[in-house]
Structure formats: structure tokens, C-alpha cells
Amino acid sequence: MGFDVKFGVGQSVKRKEDIRFTTGNGRYIDDIVLPDQSFGVVVRSPVAKGEIKSVDVDDARAADGVLAVLTASDMIAENANAMAVPTFSTPRVKAGGQAIPRPALASTRVCYVGEPIVFIVADTLQTAEDAAELVMIDIDDEDVVSSLTAALAVDAPSVHPDQDGNKGFVWQLGDDEPIKTAFASAAHTISLDLVNNRVAPSAMEPRGVNCCFHKDTGVMDVHTFSQGAWSIQGELAKNCLNIERDKVNILTSDVGGGFGMKGFTYPEHYLTSIAARKLGRPVKWNATRNESFLSDSHGRGHLTTVSLAFDGDYRIVAMDVKTDADMGAYYSTFGPYIPTEAAMQILPGVYDIPVLRYRVNGVLTNTVPVDAYRGAGRPESIFALERTMTFAACELGLDPVELRRINFIRPDQLPYTTQVDKSYDSGKFEHVMDMVLEQSDAKRFANRRKEAENRGRRLGFGMAYYIESTLGNPYEAAGIYFMENGDLECTVGTQSNGQGHETVYAQVLHEQLGYDFDKIKIVQSDTRRQKKGNGTGGSRSLIAQGLALNAVSDNVIEKARSHAAEQLECSGADLEIEHGKFTVAGTDLAITIQELVTRLPAGTLDAKGEHSDYASTYPNGCHVAEVEVDPLTGHAQTVSYFIVDDFGVLFNPMVVEGQVHGGVVQGIGQAFHENMVYDENGQPVTGSFMDYQMPRASDFPQFHFHHEGDPAKTNVMGVKGCGEAGTVAAPAAVMNALVDALASDGVKHIDMPATPLAVWQALQQVAV
């Protein structure tokens, strides 16, 4: 076999999984129909807070075709109603942090609209839906807090009556005295209040789960969405089913978008598992789109104040940040971690900031729990910092570009340890900014602005320099198995939600082992075959899994060496290997691993590999946007968008660019369109796509992407994560451009989302 480098690392190989997706052969949760399949429906709370007086399920139980009706008492009898909830007890927690019990089915109280109360299983979905209409629930409504402002008000009712107030935790990084001293002696101080609006993840494929219990073996098969099966496996085994971990098989096929939201265990996992075990037949639940708004974890939801202190030369001498972070009614899996430990990772950005303090109040509200959403803390931090940097420049009478230039970490300072104790190993920050300014033709922006004014429009220029921190458990593993048909199957501990893992991982193995690219199959999130894994999240997948792929490839090569030597009638020490091809040194005698597989008994070269030395990387870049506004309607449109990113070494440039485009769309979507709103009674106002505005293709220009990679020094591959970068950079870039467009009218700041109404109102207020 000849080695064809067009499929190797660094090449823009077309995604192999797209053939399956575009021909209708993807296999998603709703495509899985098991023998004797039954269907579940969740009856949810119609009110945001109250005491449950009664739950009458008699008529539902008696309905034809209904197989089971589960209430909280049924789940309690199975010792399966108390969901695993995170405690939050890091040294930086100053108060609170204790676990807040979360039931799979509410028993005595409800705390948000959409909280599960009853689970109905029937032989058809229509029968289950009809039976759900027969359930009678009497709830004594109580006063609610549905926003951060309401929750923190004096004498606000508590989300949980047994808890005093709504501050779930108080967290702080940095000491008070250095901040006070720095601000007291500063030549200039600037403060800005910001809103990071709550968003609904809105994956293309809603959540779903299909459970099948095998009575003869005591094994539970759980087909479900995931961003990695192993955390769900552990929680269901220990906290729900109360059985050994290896008796729970989590099986994830294709996943239609995740964005963090599909990385958690939900009540429906508990309900379908218990129902399947009680009935002895498969139970399937799939969310409707309306249920997704009512029950999927939301993202963001912060009120933040950023204060910057400058010396006489406009260098930052201190940064003080305070955030009120909406947790919803309960702590979700990573909920408390996101606005604190995750957000702090890159809070100083790419600036040399000597003194920093960061304080967070985790606030409970009568709303859906909030957790990780694409970027998970880092978009919130970069938006707060980069919006404030541009605001500060305008207040100080400086060019926002020059204020950044003054404060950049210089190349000769690398590696640089920030005030949050993170070490930036690489980066060319000023160079990257200069490149995007050149590519966006910033020098001629004034001409474009004048042309827009001649058409009655306002045009603004905005930039954001972001830095990201890849997160996640350092451990990852992989296995390689050679099939009788010649395929190479590789099991991995991560899960693609659309990122293109099947292609990029195959490129790594193709280059390492020289195996036919089309013969490499990636097996994801199957706990029967891959016993350990830490899933996809925090842009960790290629780094963590790539190192594991290197390890397992090395093990295959070492196993193959002796067999190659035998085939070539030489000593193993005389063999050289490159791209899976063994050659006797100084000769043309050679054999490939793929050829060896055909000559050896099945399984001879199978191998496993793992690693635990993954270290965070710091992808970064500068994004520039131009936003045009119609002052008569308030409509804002992103008319150009330029990107220069540093992801270290690119394994597949086309896949990377696609990831950046998707992230930018989500970031601009939050900035201009998306907003999850509750009314004063805790009722979701934006509970469908009729009211929750998703961005469309017509809302965006052509993106101009350029890569200027400075290889990471924290891993042998030189790669940095890329999956969340666009979401981190875009909100600040477009909001800075929007405010710049309206600066001549007297507008200094607008909060996200900058809907046409919000922009129009801002213009009216300054016109008064």
C-alpha cells in the first residue's frame, strides 16, 4: 500500500461522516426503535413555585394502553428520586456552596415551570400524551423570583423556603486590600455594568433517551444523547439504579448538536431507566421543542460590573470584577463551576494586569437550571473584559487599538503567569491584532463609514482580542481493533456533536499507522467497548484524545515490530518505521502494518493506550466586525467580519474553519438575537421559536478567516483547542462595533441582546 499524504494531518480532508448525514443515514436517538418499544411523556409543573397539595393519576393509570405511571413516591420507593447534585467547596468559596437537593420528580414542592412531576409510559406516544392530559395536579402558588434583580432584592422570597435568601454561594479570587490600594492611587478608573443574557442552547436534535433492561443479565442499555457516556453511566449506576457500573451500558450514536447542554444527566435519564426496569420492556422519551425550552439547561445569565484602574501612561494597574450569576432553581452538573473556576481561567485576557480581584454570587431563581454553554465561562469573561476595554478607551479619549497595544503581554514575557495562576506558553498577540487590522482594511474604514452615512445608515468598527483555555480531565484512552474485513476500529473516550471527530481522528491514525483512511472507523461513547473516557467539552477533544491516539498507535507499532521482523527475516532492531511502514534499514525490503494485519490471526495487533498528561492550551485571536445600523428602525446588521486566530498546529484546516464559523454565528446570535425571558410569575415568555429569535444565514456576511499559528508548547502535537473560540470572541466584537456606529449620536453602551427595539430605544434616550 502506498501512503497518500492527502489524508494526513494538516490536510483539509472532507468530513467522512457527512456522507452519512447528507444521505439521510445518520442514526439519532429518535431513529432507535427497540423490540416491544414503549413511549414516555413527562407531566411538568405549570407554575414556577408552590407547594404540591395533591397529584391525582388514577384516571391516567386506568387509561387503555397506559403501562406505567410514576410519581415521586414510586421513584422514592426505588431509591432513585434524589439526583446527584454538585457541592461547591473549593477554597475560594466564601459562603454557601452546599448541595441543593434536586428530585427527579417533584414530591412536595415545585421550583420552576417545567419541573417534572409525573412520568407516564404507554404503548404509543399518542396514548401517553392523552393520558398526561388526565393527570390532575393541585399546586398552591407562591411568590417567585424569576430574575437576578428580583432574587437579590431586599425581602425577596426564597426559591427554597428552607434556605435563607437566594445567594447559593459567594466566591472570591484575589484579596481586597491590593485592589483598594491600586484603585486609590490610579491616575484613571473606569467602570462598566454589563448584561450577559441568558440563552437556550437550541441544538438541532432535542434531547432523548431509550432504555432497555435485560432481566436475565441485570444489564441496563441506555441509548441516549451525550457528550461522553461515562459520566452518565456512573451517575445512573450509583445514584439511580443502585447497581454495579459495568451493568449499565451507555450507547450514543449520532448527536445533532450539544453545546454543553448534552453533557449532563437529566431527570429523564432516571425516569426512563426506572420505568424500563419496572416494566421489563424498552421505554423511550424524546423532548418536544417546547420541552427543550422548559427543561434543557440554559447558558450565561450574568450581571457583571468591571472596573479598570490605569496609571498615567494608560497601563492597567488593577482589574476588579463582580458578577451575579443565575444558577436557576438547582445546581446543574457544572453550574457553580462555570461563572467561577471556568470563567477565571482567562479573565485577565491577553493583558499584563498586576492586581486582580474577581467576586461571584451564585444566585438561585425560579427558572430552569443554568450550566455550561459553548465556551462555558470564557465567553462571559472575554465579553466583560473586551467590551470594557473599548469603553475605557472611548472614555479616556484613546484609540481602542492603541489601548490594547499598550497593555498586551509582550512576546519576551512568555511564558507568562497571570494573576489567576495560569501560564500562557505561547502567543503573538500584537502581531495577530496587526494582521487582522490589515486584512480588514481598517485604514479605509472612514471611507466606508462616510458611504454608509450617505445612505442614511450608521457604520461602526469593533474588535475583540480573546484568549481561551482548554479545560477538562487530563485522562483519556483509546483502543484499536483490527476487524476480519480489514477495517480498523478505534474506540475513543470523546463524543462528536458535529465537530468532525471521525475525520480528524482518522487522519491521526492514517498518518501514524499508514492505514487506509477509508478503512478507519471511529467508535464513540460505547461503554461496552471503551471502559473509560471523559467526554467532549472545553475544547479538549483533539488534544486529550489525540495524545491517547498517539499512545495506542505506538503500542500497535511495538506489537507489530516483531511480526514485521519475522515476515522480513531480520532483527526488530534493524527495522525503521514511517507512517506504518516497516523497512529494513539500508534496503528496499518493507511491509506495512495493513499488510501485516492480513497475514496474522485476528486480534494479534489489537492494542489499548492511554495518557494523563494533558495540559491546558491557550488558543487566542483577534476578531474585527463592522456593524451597520438603520437609525429609523434600530436594525443592526453585521456587514463584515474578519478573523485571525492562533490554534497552534491545525490538523484539518477546513474543519477548524467550520468550527470557527459556527462559534461566531452563536456569538452574534447571542449579541443581537437570542434571549431567554421569564415574566414576573416565572413563566417563560420565549418558550418557542416563535418568540425566541434564532439567527439566520441572512444575518451574517461572508466570514474571512486566517490562521496564524504559534504551536503550543504544552503538548507534543503543538495543537490548541478551537471548538469554542468563535463564541468567545464574537459578542464583544460586534457589540463594540454597534456602539461605535452609534457613538456620534451619543450612545455609550447597549446591553445584549441588541434587538432593533433596544437599539431604537437607546437612540431615543440620547435624543431627549
C-alpha angles and dihedrals in degrees: 000000000000119000112243109201093196087087095046133106113295095031125116094237113179112250109266093204092060092075088062094045099045094047094053095253098118114122113219131170095271090052091063110093115170128200112279089012119190129189135229134209127189120221106212136197113270091200132059100228139007151105116280106233097179144348114203112194099156096108092046092051091050095050117114113261096019110131103180142359116200124198129175091271090057092050092046090052088056090048086238108110100086107082121210107262128187123250116209112213109141116145089258093063106104098181139000120004095141119140116272107212113241120193124212086222121022112245110177105001142023123215106184141020107268098030108147117252106160134020119205125194123193140163091257133028092237091054091051091048091050091049090051088062089060095059113106117204124182113199125177101222119227135189113282140202110218101169139044092249092052093045093053096044119117110270092009113164113255118249087223112034092211090058123077108234129334103277101112091184143350117217132182138185118190133021127278102228099059089051093049091048094048094049093045092056098037122120092217134016127191129186131186132183114216139187120215099193125223115254136193111228094226100191114191090242114052120223120279144164135192118192129193123184119204107209094192094059102022089235123143118208112202116191105192149142112267146154087220127352103220102077090051090048093053096047096047093047096048105030106028115021096027093216136119115292095240089058089069117074116194112198122187121181122175117345122206099212130320113183091183094302093095094052095083141075113247135194090259090065088058095044098049092044094053093042092051091051093047094047099038091224135089118280121200129193126181125179121238115224090255090054089052090062090046099045115017114100111261128221140231114357103162139150108202137180117199121192123187127191120203134190123226091278092053095252114146110250097175143005125203121187130181122184134185104203122197111229097177118224097315138020108263121209098284097007100122092039096058103067092036123033094016096044093047093058093086102011093127090052115199094324131111099242114170100189127036139169126184123186126183133188112199102212127199119219135173092259141097112297116267123225143148118336123179106308092014106215098344096082088050092052097044093046091052093047100040095043089050093048091057092043090051092050091053092047091049094046094246135130107258088226092056094046088056092045091054092053104038119123102251122233090243089060093062128144084049125184112210128213088262089058097251119137118222104206100185144006143127099215102166092041092052092049091050091050094054091046089054095045093048091050091234092171091068096044092107089062091052091048091052091050090052091050089054087059092049093257135120119229124196136189121215138170139188127193109204136184124194134202119212110224140191145085113321093225124092135156142191140187131208121207126179114217127213090246090058097258120139110221117196121192116207138187097228132074129220117225091182102310097117099250093152090061100041095044089049089053090054093050092042091056096041098045103021089232121159105273093221091052094058114098122186117213113201134190100356107138091192091067103025110046098188135035141138101213135223122309140105091040088282101127105095094038098046097034093039090058089050090049089053090050096050091044090054089052092051090050092051092049090048095049097078092045091050090050090052092049092048094040095234141106118280088233089063093059125102120194132204126165093347096310120120115207128183104240113257094011140080092238107123146152131189128225089242090056091047091055090060092053100045132071114271113277096019094122098034111130145170130217139182143172138191103188099094112143129192118266128205114225111185143169149152124257125194124196135183116205126193121204131197101214092200094060103018091234112153122198129187102229100176135016127185126188134192111178135179112212096154109231116007116220094188114009094192093053090046093052090050090053091051092050091051092049093050091051091053092047094050088042089061094043097051109015124013124081130151105214131188125190124229090274093056093254114143109245094187099047099139141029087264087073106016104074115221118195118253133208090257089063093068140065125218107289117231110212127188128172122215103177126197103185117242114247094204097077135035092240094058091224129144125196119266109174099096103028097101092053090050096052107033105070095057094042095055096038090052089050092048094052090045089054090055099037093100088058091055099258112144102173142004125189125230131293093050096197119174089259092052092049093046091049091050090054092048092051094054091044092060 
